[in-house]
Amino acid sequence: MAERGGQAAAFGFQYQYLVTLEELLAAAEGLRPGVHAAVIEPTETDAEGVDDPDAIDFDLVDGDRSPVLAAQVKSGGPGTELSAPAAFAVLMRMIKARPSAKAYSLITNMRLHSKAVHLNRVLRLTDPDELQQQLAALLERSSRQEENAKGLNHDELLRLRRARIVPDTREPHELREQLRERIRKFRSQQRSGLGLRSAGRMTNHLVSEIFRRACGELDGVLTLTDLRSELLTEATHLAHDLGSFDWGIMVGPVPSPPDLPRPDLLAHIHRALTEAPEDRVVRACVLLGLSGIGKTTAAAAYAHDVADSYDHIFWVDAESDASLAASYHALHDWLAPQQAQANMDSSALRHRVHALLSAFPGRWLMIIDNASDRRRLLSWLPTSGRGHLIITSTNQSSWATHPRRVPVTHLTTDQAVSLIRLRLSNDGSVWDKGSEQAAVELAQNLEYWPLAIELACGYLASCGLGLAEVSRYLELIRDRALDDEQSVPPGYPRTLVAAIRVALQRIGRAAKDVRQQDISSAAIASITTASYLASRQIPLQLLVAAAVVPKESVMRSGLKGPLIMVESSQNPLSVLEIHRALRTESLVQRSEPLSAGGPHRQAKSEHPDELDETISINEIVQHVVRDTLEGSGDVEPILSRAAFHTQGWLAEFIDDEDEHRMHRLVPHAQSLAGHALRLGISSDDLAVLYGNLGGAYFRIGSLAGARSCFEAELNVIRARTAPAPVLEIKTLFPLVAVMREQGAPLDRLFPHLKRVHELALQLADSHPTDAASAVANVLTTLRTATHREVPGEAVICLIADLQALGARLPDTDISKILAEIGYITQALSDRSVDDAEIEIRCRAMLDNAQLPIAQRINVIALLAEALAFQGSWTDVAVELATLDGYATTSKLNPQTIATAVHNVGLQVGMALIQNETHALPSLYRLTEIIAHVDEEHLDRAADGPLKLLVLRLLDALYRSDRTETEALLTEFETTDKSVLDAAHEIGWRLLTFRTVAMATAALPG
């Protein structure tokens, strides 16, 4: 595949700046005597030189700014060749533009033509006359360059003798790897240990400095003094993602580079991934170890260390199916931002991302973090492409047969002491022999476990005495370790569990006044709640609210959606101070914002920054907290309050069509639901959480997940001691809608429908609006069902009873909307109302800014159908373009869009078989929608595949695509046509017959 111009240009700049950096490093290492600085993209010329600013890419200059080396960098794609005339032309421009340079280099990664190789040998001739003769003979086939060679004067020939072509056969990643190791060596020589931290990010950092000079900053000058200073920049000061360049780009919540290097572990990972020659089969290694041992930290360290070796680094959270799906959605939107595919289920999403990675031209690294079950993960793993995989897992047995396992064990003594020193002596205090001995004693007693050491250092630092408190701290955790002996998970040191409990205890005892007592209590409640959520990207505001704000307070306030706690005289609790209390003891870490990796959109909240702030918690901390609570406390209030607040956030993101944040919240809802089921706990708030989780699944087209959640909600409600008719009726009508979308026949739906009628009768007086909404929704479902399936007598009677009940119930906003949609749908079906009137009614509904998005999409589809009946094809294409916009930009509401394809597709097809070519733009719009909606939703009905095939055949026919027409006709022969035998499918039967006949006639023979 040929390189696109933009890609080729970007690669050219990458290569040029990397080569510039390589030459500067050589000077910094003393390999270029006399060099004081580099001038990038120099604009000044020698006093005697020709004004040709593009002739030189960079100069290496001495202290007087005289050029020691003038360089031009020429890059090309795979297979490109540099001819002798082209090389000579470049050298001619260089010697004329910079006559005073001591040397000239034409550096290129292009393959040299045999005559270009000969040219390089000729340049070494010492006799100017012989050089000129040889050049003229070599360039005789290029009359222009032959003439230039013959016209060279004596001084120019002497300059040309100082010029060389420097061929470079390295791949870009090989060049970056070599630079990284040179940078690592330089940094380590200058300062102990510095080279072990984020050498890969340093490459990007230095290239960004060169890029700044190329843009004209600092007159394009980068001195060796400045270079050496930049080379010693600490990793924590480097930009996390340097967007100016197309390599080392990190996608997803990649943790910051760790403070403590573990070079032995990184070397093991590197060997596992690179021991075999590179091909297009993805190589993977698995980091195995218990929670808190440093697997995630090691993976993050490797990502930062070799960032310059990869074009992209992807971080995937594999804690649950929901977090995997959320990560893959973010990957897809990054890899194909202009092809955002709507409505993909997990299977389609996996296949799409794998295809994009396989076709991706650059090198990539994917880190799949926290993968417990190998069997569950296998289908998510990419197998083709120029990529590497690092998987982290605590499940030793699941990955026992993997060929490249990297065990992550405790720290070495030196590493443990280094970590303690980093945490406890960064205030300038003296580190003496006693400090060293105390650190060794602490590390030994904590069994060199990284998390235990972090917790201990947090405790000691907060005491203010540091290592002086080691003996007392060790005595404390030894006592706790004996008490906790029976509750230590297998494989974990008792001192780790004790350290966690001591940290929790200290938070509770740290308060010195009433306000601090409130903060400490809130921090303990928050860590308790966090132990039942997913471990990554926990929204901080959600966590604190779920921990301390009762449901009744929110209900009294009338607040809908996320509760953002802003410190005020009415609210003395500071979320920031609660966060600080938890982080001080190293129990939580700051995580990526909730919106990170998603499309830029402002949340409805008045405090979007607070809404997006998240934390992460280690799984072993969650385990210890849960174990403590479940052994002695009442978990139900904690889960119920967390469920109440979580479902409020989830409902807000669903209503706001905020797909990205919704995906990030689903793992937390899923985790709460899982723990409730594990413990056999049920409550109304948990039931509502199931319902909103089901709503999230339904909106993204995951019908099986949605049905499971709605059925779980229904089971909780029906198990209550006291009936809850309002909750039950609100659960039944979405469950019926999901079952209908799954293709359930009317006799399967009937018991639920009948129950809705019974409940609506009960609620008609006490909760009339709830009853009215339920009746309206169920009638809408029945209307679509009876259009395709002849109802029995019982169903007909039920419809009549529901209609009668609906007539005496008050109108609600949603019931009025659904009733109007029902009227329009019926009118289009039985042709009982003029199409112009239907158009007016549709447009009036669309003028309502409060029309919910799902119903808006439905009305747009009905409007397109009404316009098609009128033959207003220009307007049809406009409405279909609007639908395509929804299909492209959102993965929500796929079923409504799929229904529109089927209904409008029939009208468009019927027009085209009657040679109404004005309908062609509408057909093309339909095929674009088909491309943007996952086939699972389009094909859900039995007749779906055949109808889509007919529309694609029409499209190929009118585009005169003979190859595709033949292929589709062949596919048609094996497709089941009996699905169109139903009486109501007469239109599609006619369209299918005529389309196939037209396609067959259009083909020769």
C-alpha positions, 0 to 999 in steps of 0.5 A: 500500500502506498504511503499517504502524503501526510504520513510520508511527510510526518515520517520524514520529520520524525527521521530528520529530528531523530538523526539530528538528536543522534548527531548531537548525542555524539557531540555530547559524548565527545565524538564530535570535537569542536562542536558547541551547538546545533542550529536546527533548520538554519535560516542564515547563510554564509556571507559568501554562500547562496541564499538557499534555506532548504539546502541544510537541515541542521548545522553543528557549529563551534563556539563562534557559530562557524559550521563544523558539519552541515547536514541534509537528511533525506528520508523515503518509504520502504523500497525507495531509491536514491539515484546518483544525480539526485544525491549529487544535486543535494550535495551541490546545493549544500556546498554552495549554501554553506561554503565554510563548512568543514564537512558535509553529510547527506544522511538518508535511509533510502537504498542507494542506487549502485551509481550513488554508491560509486559517487560516494567512492568518487568523493574520496578522490584527492585530486580535484581534476580527477574528481571532476572527470570522474563526476562528469563520467558518472553523471553522463546520463543526466545532462543537467548534473553532468553540466553542473559537474563540469562547471565546478570551480577549484574551491567547489571541488575542494568542498565536495571532497569534504562531502559524504553520503551517509546511508542508514539501513535501520528501521525507525524503531531500531534507531529509536532503540539505539538512541534510548540506550545511548541516552540511558548510558549517558544519564547513568554515567552522570547520575546514579540510577537516573538512566533506569527511569523512563529513557524512552520518554526522554527520547520524545522529550529531546526530539520535542526540544529539537522540534521547538528549535525547528519552529524558530524558537531560540533562533534554532540553536540547541547548545550542548550545555542545554542538551546535557541539562535536558538529558538529566531531566527527571522522569516526573518532569517529562510530558506524559504524552508529546502530541507533536510526534507520532510515536510513543503515544499513550492511549488509555489510563497509563499510570505515571512512571514509577519512582523505583526502577526494577531493571532486572524485571524490565530486562526479563520482559524485554527478552520475553517480547523480543527473543524471536525475530519480529514478524506480524504475529503478536508476541505476548508475555504474562506478568504473574504475581499477587496483588500489591507485588508491583505487576501494574507498576512494572508494566507501566515502567516498561511502557515508559522505558521503551515508549520510543520503540512503539508508535502507540501504547494501549492500556486495557483494563481487564478487571471485568467484561465491562471494563474490557469493553470500555477500554476497547471502545476507547481504542477503537475511537482512537484508531479510527476516529473518522469511522466511529462504528455505532452499536457494536456488541462485544464480539463485533467490537473485538473483531473491529479493533483486531482488524484495525491493529492488524492493518496498523502500519506502526509498532504498538504495545498493548498492556492488558492489566488485571486479567484474572481468567485466561479463558475469558480473556482469550477472545479479546487478545489480538493475534496479528499485527506489528505488536506486543502484549503484556498481560498482568494477572494474579491467577497463576494457575490460569496462565500456567501453560503460557510460554512466556511467563514473567514472575513478579516477586518481592523487591530485592534488599537494595530495591526495598531500601531505595524505595524507603529512602525515596519515601522518607528522606526526600526532605533533605534529612541525613541518611546515615548508617542508622537509617540504612539499618532501620530501612533494612529491618523494615524491609525484612519484616515486611518481606520486601512487599512493595505495597506493604512498604508503601503503607509503612512509609505512609504511616511513618511519614504521617507520624513525622518521625520517619525511621525513628518510629520503625521499631514501634511500627513493627511491634504494632503490625506484629501484634496485628499479624497474630490477630489476623492470622486466620484472615490472611489470603493464601500467598500473602505475607501476614505483615501486608494485611497487618499494614493495611489494617494499621493504615486504616486504624491510623486514619480513624485515630488521626483526628485532632478536632471535631472537623478532622474526626468527620473527615476521618470517619468519611475517609473510612466510610469511603475506603469501605465503599470503594472495596465493593466497586471496581478497582480502577477509575472510581469517581471520587465524588461518587465514592464520597457521596455514596459513603456519607450522603444518605438517600433521604437527604438527596430525595429531600433536595430533589437533586437528579443526577450526580451529587457534587460535594463542594465545601461550603458553610452548609457542607463542612466535609472536604472531598479534597481532604478525604482524598488526602487522608486516603492517599497519605496512608497510600491506600489509594492512588490518583487515576485517569479522569473519567472522561480521559480517552473519550470525545471532548464534551462538557458534562452537564454538571456545574463542576465538570472537573470534580465530576471527572476526578477518579482514584484507584485502589489495590485489590488486596486492600479491597479484599482486606476491607471487605473481609473485616466488614463482612466478618462483623458488620452489616453490609446491606446499608453500604451496598444499598447507598452505593447502589443509589448514588451509582444508579443516579450517575448512570441514569444521568449519563444514559439520559445525556447520551454520554456514552464514554462516561457511561461505559466507565461507570458500568464496571462499578455498577456491575461490581456492586451487583456482583457483590450483592448477589454473592452476599444474597443482599437485596434492596430497592436501591439495588433493584433500581441499580439493576434496572439502570444497568440493564438500561445501559446495556439496552442503549448500547444494543447488548440485549442479553445483558439488558434482559439479565439485569431486568430479570434480576431486578424483577426477582429482587422486587418480587422477593420483597415482603411488601409488594412494590407495584411501582418498581415492578411495573417500571421493570416490566415494560423495559423487560418486555421491550428487550424480549420483543427485540430478541424476537420473543413471540407474543405468547411469551410476552403475554404473561408480562403484558397481563401483569402490567395491566394488573399493576396499572389498574392497582396504580391508577389512583395512587400513582396515575402517571406511572401507570400511564407511562407503563400503559403507553410503553406497552401499547407501543411494543404491542403495536409493533409486535402485532404488525408482524404477528397476528394476535390471538384473542387473548392479546386482542382483548388485552390491547382493548383493556389497555387502551381503555385504561389509558384513556382514563389515565392522565396524560404525561409527557412521555405518554403523549409522545408515545401516543403520537408516535403510535398514531403516526406509525399506525397511520403510515401502516394502514395509509389512513392519514394524508402523508402531508399531515403526517409530515406536519405532525412529525416536524411539530414533534421534532420542534420540541427540544425536550423530545428524548433522543430515542423518540427523536430518532424514531420520529426522524425515521417516521418523517423520512418514511412520510416524505418518501410516500410523497416522493420528496426525495431531497428531503428524505436524503436530508433526514437520512443524513441526520439519522446517519449522524446519530449512527456514526457519533453514538453507539446508543439506540441501535434498534430504532435506527435499524427499524428505520433502515427496514421501513424507509428502505422499502420505500426507496427500493420501490421508487428505484425499481420504478426508475425514480432515480431521484431516490438514489441519494436516499439509497446511498444514505441508507447504505452508509447507515448500514455500514455504521450500524452493527449487523447484529442489530440490522439482522436481528429479525429473521428477514433482516439479512435478506432485506439488507442484501436487496438494498446492497444489490440495488446499490451495486446495480445503480453504481454499475459495480458488476463484480459486486452485483455478481457476488450479491446474486450468488449470495442471494441464491443461498439466502432463505426467501421464505422469511418474506412469505408473511402477508404483510411482507408483500412490498418486500417480496415485490421489491426483491423479485424486481431487484433480482430480475433487474440485476440478472438482466444487467449482467451479460450472458 
